[in-house]
Amino acid sequence: MENNILREDLDALVRYLQQPEPMLTQSAQVRAFEEEWSRWLGVQHSVFVNSGSSANLITMCALRELRGPGEVIVPTLTWVSDIASVLQAGFSPVFVDIDPHTLGTDVEQVLAKITPKTRAVFLTHILGYNAVNQKLLDGLKARNVPLIEDVCESHGATFQGRKCGTLGWCSNFSFYYAHHLSTIEGGMICTDDPQLHQTLRMFRSHGMVREATEVAFREDWIRRHPDLNPDFIFAFPSYNVRSTELNAVLGRSALPRLDANNRLRTRNLEAFLGALDDKKFRTDFAVEGSSNYAFTLVIRDADPDYRDRVQTAMREAKVEHRRGTSGGGNELRQPYLRRLFPEEYTRYPQVDHVHFYGYYIGNYPSLKLERIRELASFLNSV
Ligand SMILES: Cc1ncc(COP(=O)(O)O)c(C=O)c1O
């Protein structure tokens, strides 16, 4: 991976700091970044927070506040905070296997697991591959189940020309190191729902009513609590997950080059998959509309000896890689879930294949095609 924060971003930050009295805590820069990001994505509202995991956390808190307790359908291949946030907000996670072509949730299993207790489907677009199809969107609409998209690894991916992150009730992004855009640490929650927007703003800042920007929404809380100072009404037990002006300056500086970078990343992925030997590795991923963040290397057959040889070869040649792809593979095998659902991890063969035979390898805009072809022929030679 390579750092996405360039000298020009650092220079923008230095210029900002050279002002006589630059504002540092969340203020106009954060608001401007939220507006610019909303325009880029095509949504009404965005809420900037200090990480993608914080985005997950307060999204689940807001879901619980607005829709009540129940179940949330989650993938078995995702990041830890996508499931930890579900647990932390008091929901019961319901697991589904992955589709090997998208690495996202298996749509048939999602639809089959919806019950009257389902409060949301929280899916992850893995490593730039769109995980949504029309059947899923229609099925969720017919059952009135909100879709929450984790787009942390897939900024700019599309489904039928529509950006991932605009397909459901709300969506979460991460701006951590090596993601498509980086603010050092950072995350964004995006939605068209004004009530959710107000609720998220409050959850971001201690559950405080004064964070709501809708006057009627705020006045309603104030009227119902006449014994409280309107500046200090804490509506929900919450957290402080705000970011700072400095992170927003970095995000604003990087945003204008995001689309061009994404095109390079996608070109790189096509070159990588196109050059891999499809008798040894899976190459049939759902690349249409994808916006790659790291190359997916999934060994075709469940052959542990061959896997060990590939892994050793990569280690010796200093090809940086992560086994299990996103989040380390089958989340259900992780101790934080094994102790809650001891047998569940054995039930999902597709994610288990990725767990034991899948890898990701860094992809970034400045990576040269020549090096990608060299990498693929090296892997093919094992
Ligand atoms: C799919 C997914 N969701 C959430 C996150 C969490 O983002 P952060 O590292 O900003 O907390 C990540 C992390 O990279 C991720 O890959």
PDBQT file of the ligand as one rigid body, heavy atoms in Angstrom, charges set to zero:
ROOT
HETATM    1  C1  LIG A 401     -15.149  -2.669   5.368  1.00  0.00    +0.000 C 
HETATM    2  C2  LIG A 401     -14.585  -1.808   6.445  1.00  0.00    +0.000 A 
HETATM    3  N1  LIG A 401     -15.419  -1.231   7.330  1.00  0.00    +0.000 NA
HETATM    4  C3  LIG A 401     -14.973  -0.456   8.321  1.00  0.00    +0.000 A 
HETATM    5  C4  LIG A 401     -13.622  -0.190   8.462  1.00  0.00    +0.000 A 
HETATM    6  C5  LIG A 401     -13.161   0.647   9.601  1.00  0.00    +0.000 C 
HETATM    7  O1  LIG A 401     -12.591   1.834   9.195  1.00  0.00    +0.000 OA
HETATM    8  P1  LIG A 401     -11.535   2.582  10.148  1.00  0.00    +0.000 P 
HETATM    9  O2  LIG A 401     -10.246   1.862  10.002  1.00  0.00    +0.000 OA
HETATM   10  O3  LIG A 401     -11.500   3.974   9.586  1.00  0.00    +0.000 OA
HETATM   11  O4  LIG A 401     -12.067   2.529  11.520  1.00  0.00    +0.000 OA
HETATM   12  C6  LIG A 401     -12.706  -0.760   7.584  1.00  0.00    +0.000 A 
HETATM   13  C7  LIG A 401     -11.272  -0.525   7.773  1.00  0.00    +0.000 C 
HETATM   14  O5  LIG A 401     -10.458  -0.449   6.966  1.00  0.00    +0.000 OA
HETATM   15  C8  LIG A 401     -13.192  -1.599   6.547  1.00  0.00    +0.000 A 
HETATM   16  O6  LIG A 401     -12.366  -2.182   5.681  1.00  0.00    +0.000 OA
ENDROOT
TORSDOF 0
